[in-house]
């Protein structure tokens, strides 16, 4: 799958770079970097809608924000080559290392997860995956049933398995992500992690002890009732993929479905919510 890189030159940069980044995330842009004072945003070619992007830019032009853009198509094979040339292992203390197959093994870490970097989201480099990994490391998952929604590379589900989860079920709407996650399970000898293509409706109606969902705000809001129906009472829900500015709207929706906030973490304006289901809830 090809990716598209849009380079944004925004003036004034503050606060509009952060605001526009948030809106781009809501129209399926997946990752962002800042280079040479410009915002670089990446989206799969399948999800890119130029007319929607143009409407977004026009709306800010009316607010006297000057935005110029340039577009660059990144073929899949070149994207992977870029990953390999500038891809470093992710380390969380001495508890966890997330590395690629071309990195040397390092047995000084308590847990090592090997992830082949491809198009799928979830290498540990993004702030949300890093934060979620930190939270998961502090959970007692022994004997637990885990659901990983929007699994991407499978990194969080694999970590859950290594921490003692009895079974893990993962979903992703991208066929390439599902294939990549299955391959990564094989790399890590993870045998109790089942992964299927699809949205929340393909999840077996089991009662999960813990649910991970690292997606975007709109999908999380849409899924909230399903999360409540899928999780046990007192089960834990870990949400990420959104900005600090989205915390209130997500927690408000979560409370409607019997979730209480246990902890909020943030890293470079991205956030993670740790919630607990505190009442029985059935869908109408």
C-alpha positions as CSV (number, residue, x, y, z in Angstrom):
1,X,0.0,0.0,0.0
2,X,1.3,3.4,-0.9
3,X,1.3,6.3,1.6
4,X,0.9,10.0,1.0
5,X,3.0,12.6,2.8
6,X,1.5,16.1,3.0
7,X,3.9,18.9,4.0
8,X,2.1,21.8,5.7
9,X,3.7,25.3,6.1
10,X,1.4,27.0,8.6
11,X,1.5,30.6,9.7
12,X,1.1,31.5,12.5
13,X,2.3,28.1,13.8
14,X,1.0,28.6,17.4
15,X,-1.7,27.4,18.2
16,X,-2.7,26.4,14.7
17,X,-0.2,23.6,14.1
18,X,-1.6,21.6,17.1
19,X,-5.2,22.4,16.2
20,X,-4.8,21.3,12.5
21,X,-2.9,18.2,13.5
22,X,-5.9,17.2,15.6
23,X,-8.3,17.7,12.7
24,X,-6.0,15.8,10.4
25,X,-6.1,12.8,12.8
26,X,-9.9,12.9,12.6
27,X,-9.8,12.5,8.8
28,X,-7.6,9.4,8.9
29,X,-4.1,10.8,8.9
30,X,-2.0,8.3,10.9
31,X,1.2,9.9,12.0
32,X,2.9,13.3,12.2
33,X,6.4,14.7,12.4
34,X,7.9,18.2,12.3
35,X,10.8,18.9,10.0
36,X,12.3,22.2,9.0
37,X,9.4,24.1,10.8
38,X,6.9,22.3,8.7
39,X,4.3,19.7,9.7
40,X,4.6,16.4,7.9
41,X,1.4,14.3,7.9
42,X,1.1,10.7,6.6
43,X,-2.0,8.9,5.4
44,X,-2.5,5.7,3.4
45,X,-3.4,6.3,-0.2
46,X,-6.6,4.3,0.2
47,X,-7.9,6.7,2.9
48,X,-6.8,10.0,1.3
49,X,-9.6,12.3,0.2
50,X,-8.2,15.4,-1.4
51,X,-11.5,17.3,-1.5
52,X,-11.9,16.8,2.3
53,X,-8.4,18.1,2.9
54,X,-9.0,21.1,0.7
55,X,-12.2,22.0,2.6
56,X,-10.2,21.8,5.9
57,X,-7.6,24.1,4.5
58,X,-10.2,26.5,3.2
59,X,-11.9,26.7,6.6
60,X,-8.6,27.9,8.2
61,X,-7.9,30.3,5.4
62,X,-11.1,32.1,6.3
63,X,-9.7,32.4,9.9
64,X,-6.6,34.2,8.4
65,X,-4.4,31.2,8.8
66,X,-2.0,30.9,5.9
67,X,-1.4,27.3,4.9
68,X,0.6,26.0,1.9
69,X,1.0,22.3,1.2
70,X,2.9,19.9,-1.0
71,X,2.2,16.3,-1.6
72,X,4.6,13.4,-2.0
73,X,3.6,9.7,-2.7
74,X,5.7,7.2,-0.9
75,X,5.6,3.7,-2.5
76,X,5.3,0.8,-0.1
77,X,8.8,-0.6,-0.8
78,X,10.4,2.8,-0.4
79,X,8.5,3.4,2.9
80,X,9.9,0.2,4.4
81,X,13.4,1.1,3.3
82,X,13.1,4.5,5.1
83,X,11.9,2.7,8.2
84,X,14.9,0.4,8.2
85,X,17.5,3.1,7.5
86,X,16.3,5.3,10.4
87,X,14.6,2.9,12.8
88,X,15.9,2.6,16.3
89,X,14.7,0.2,19.1
90,X,12.2,1.6,21.6
91,X,13.3,1.1,25.2
92,X,11.1,1.5,28.3
93,X,13.6,1.4,31.3
94,X,15.0,-2.1,31.4
95,X,11.6,-3.6,31.4
96,X,10.9,-3.6,27.6
97,X,12.6,-3.3,24.3
98,X,10.7,-3.2,21.1
99,X,13.1,-4.0,18.2
100,X,13.1,-4.9,14.6
101,X,14.5,-8.2,13.2
102,X,17.6,-6.3,11.9
103,X,18.5,-5.1,15.4
104,X,20.8,-7.2,17.5
105,X,19.2,-9.1,20.4
106,X,19.7,-7.5,23.9
107,X,19.1,-9.8,26.8
108,X,19.5,-7.1,29.4
109,X,15.7,-6.3,29.1
110,X,13.1,-8.2,31.0
111,X,10.9,-8.4,27.9
112,X,11.8,-8.2,24.2
113,X,9.2,-7.8,21.5
114,X,10.3,-8.1,17.8
115,X,8.3,-6.1,15.4
116,X,8.8,-6.0,11.6
117,X,8.3,-2.4,10.7
118,X,5.8,-2.1,7.8
119,X,2.8,0.1,7.2
120,X,1.0,-1.0,10.3
121,X,0.7,1.3,13.2
122,X,2.4,0.2,16.4
123,X,6.2,0.1,16.6
124,X,6.4,1.9,20.0
125,X,7.8,5.1,18.5
126,X,4.5,6.9,18.5
127,X,3.7,8.6,21.8
128,X,0.5,6.7,22.3
129,X,2.0,3.2,21.7
130,X,4.8,4.1,24.1
131,X,2.5,5.3,26.8
132,X,0.2,2.3,26.5
133,X,3.2,0.0,26.7
134,X,4.2,1.7,29.9
135,X,0.7,1.2,31.4
136,X,0.4,-2.4,30.3
137,X,3.8,-3.2,31.9
138,X,2.3,-2.3,35.2
139,X,-0.8,-4.4,34.9
140,X,-1.3,-7.9,36.3
141,X,-2.4,-9.8,33.2
142,X,-1.8,-13.3,34.4
143,X,-4.7,-15.5,33.5
144,X,-6.6,-12.6,31.9
145,X,-8.5,-12.3,28.7
146,X,-7.5,-9.3,26.6
147,X,-9.0,-7.6,23.5
148,X,-6.8,-5.4,21.3
149,X,-8.9,-3.3,19.0
150,X,-7.1,-1.8,16.1
151,X,-4.1,-4.0,16.8
152,X,-1.8,-2.7,14.0
153,X,1.5,-4.5,14.2
154,X,0.1,-6.5,17.2
155,X,2.7,-5.1,19.5
156,X,0.4,-4.5,22.5
157,X,-1.3,-7.9,22.2
158,X,2.0,-9.6,22.0
159,X,3.2,-7.7,25.1
160,X,0.0,-8.8,26.9
161,X,0.7,-12.4,26.0
162,X,4.3,-12.2,27.3
163,X,2.9,-10.7,30.5
164,X,0.8,-13.8,31.1
165,X,-2.5,-13.1,29.5
166,X,-4.4,-16.4,28.9
167,X,-5.8,-15.4,25.5
168,X,-5.7,-12.3,23.4
169,X,-8.0,-11.4,20.5
170,X,-7.1,-8.6,18.1
171,X,-8.9,-6.8,15.2
172,X,-7.9,-4.4,12.5
173,X,-9.8,-3.0,9.5
174,X,-6.6,-3.1,7.3
175,X,-5.8,-6.4,5.7
176,X,-2.1,-5.5,5.6
177,X,-2.1,-4.9,9.3
178,X,-3.7,-8.2,10.1
179,X,-1.1,-10.0,8.0
180,X,1.7,-8.1,9.6
181,X,0.4,-8.8,13.1
182,X,0.1,-12.5,12.4
183,X,3.7,-12.5,11.2
184,X,4.8,-10.7,14.3
185,X,3.1,-13.2,16.5
186,X,5.1,-15.9,14.7
187,X,8.3,-13.9,15.2
188,X,7.6,-13.7,19.0
189,X,6.3,-17.3,19.3
190,X,3.0,-16.0,20.5
191,X,0.4,-18.7,20.1
192,X,-2.5,-17.5,22.1
193,X,-3.2,-14.3,20.1
194,X,-6.0,-14.6,17.5
195,X,-6.3,-11.8,14.9
196,X,-9.0,-11.1,12.4
197,X,-9.8,-8.4,9.9
198,X,-12.8,-6.2,10.7
199,X,-14.3,-3.6,13.1
200,X,-15.7,-4.1,16.6
201,X,-18.6,-6.2,15.2
202,X,-16.3,-9.1,14.5
203,X,-15.3,-9.5,18.1
204,X,-16.6,-12.7,19.8
205,X,-19.1,-11.8,22.5
206,X,-16.9,-13.0,25.3
207,X,-16.4,-11.0,28.5
208,X,-12.9,-9.6,28.4
209,X,-10.9,-8.6,31.5
210,X,-8.9,-5.9,29.7
211,X,-9.5,-4.0,26.4
212,X,-6.8,-2.0,24.6
213,X,-8.0,0.5,21.9
214,X,-5.4,2.8,20.3
215,X,-7.4,4.3,17.5
216,X,-8.7,7.9,17.0
217,X,-11.3,9.9,18.9
218,X,-14.2,9.4,16.6
219,X,-13.9,5.6,16.5
220,X,-13.4,5.4,20.2
221,X,-16.6,7.4,20.8
222,X,-18.5,5.2,18.3
223,X,-17.2,2.0,20.0
224,X,-17.8,3.0,23.6
225,X,-21.0,1.1,24.1
226,X,-19.5,-2.0,22.5
227,X,-16.5,-1.8,24.9
228,X,-18.9,-1.7,27.8
229,X,-20.8,-4.7,26.6
230,X,-17.6,-6.7,25.9
231,X,-15.8,-6.1,29.2
232,X,-16.5,-7.7,32.6
233,X,-17.6,-5.6,35.6
234,X,-14.5,-4.0,37.1
235,X,-12.6,-4.7,33.9
236,X,-10.0,-2.2,32.6
237,X,-10.3,-0.2,29.4
238,X,-7.2,1.5,28.0
239,X,-7.8,4.1,25.4
240,X,-5.4,6.1,23.3
241,X,-4.9,7.6,19.8
242,X,-6.1,11.1,20.7
243,X,-4.9,14.5,22.0
244,X,-5.1,15.9,25.5
245,X,-7.8,18.3,24.2
246,X,-10.1,15.3,23.5
247,X,-9.9,13.9,27.1
248,X,-13.1,15.6,28.3
249,X,-15.4,14.4,25.4
250,X,-14.1,10.9,25.7
251,X,-14.4,10.7,29.4
252,X,-18.0,12.1,29.2
253,X,-18.9,9.4,26.8
254,X,-17.2,6.7,28.8
255,X,-19.1,7.7,32.0
256,X,-22.4,7.2,30.1
257,X,-21.4,3.6,29.6
258,X,-20.3,2.9,33.2
259,X,-16.6,3.7,33.0
260,X,-14.8,5.6,35.7
261,X,-11.4,7.3,35.0
262,X,-8.6,5.7,37.0
263,X,-5.6,7.4,35.4
264,X,-4.7,9.9,32.7
265,X,-1.2,9.9,31.1
266,X,0.2,12.2,28.5
267,X,3.2,12.5,26.3
268,X,3.8,15.4,23.9
269,X,0.1,16.4,23.8
270,X,-1.1,12.8,23.2
271,X,-3.0,11.1,25.9
272,X,-3.9,7.7,27.4
273,X,-6.9,7.0,29.5
274,X,-7.1,4.1,32.0
275,X,-10.7,3.4,32.9
276,X,-12.6,0.8,35.0
277,X,-16.1,-0.5,34.3
278,X,-18.0,0.0,37.6
279,X,-21.5,-1.1,36.8
280,X,-23.4,-3.7,34.8
281,X,-24.4,-2.3,31.4
282,X,-26.4,-3.9,28.6
283,X,-27.1,-2.4,25.2
284,X,-30.7,-1.4,24.5
